Amino acid sequence: MSKIDYYKIALDKAKEMGYDIVRPAGERDGWKYFNIVKSWLIGHKIGLPKFLKISTNGNDIAMAEGWDEIGWAIHQAKILNAH
């Protein structure tokens, strides 16, 4: 069985969408979440952050939607990426 590189999948999809920074943001309900950012937007207020989610089988990719899902992902990203 081969190991799935979720980060690489997220980075490739983010680059397709014009984003260049990918940070892990937790796992929930069979999905792995990643915060995606355009580096030139860091420090600017642009609304809600964007989160990609990848199914644990690696076949499905979607954007997180709705206040509950995005709010959860924001909280998880803060925990995982705290310095």
Secondary structure, 3 states (H helix, E strand, C coil): CCCCCHHHHHHHHHHHCCCCEEEEEEEECCEEEEEEECHHHCCCCCCCCEEEEEECCCCCEEECCCHHHHHHHHHHHHHHCCC
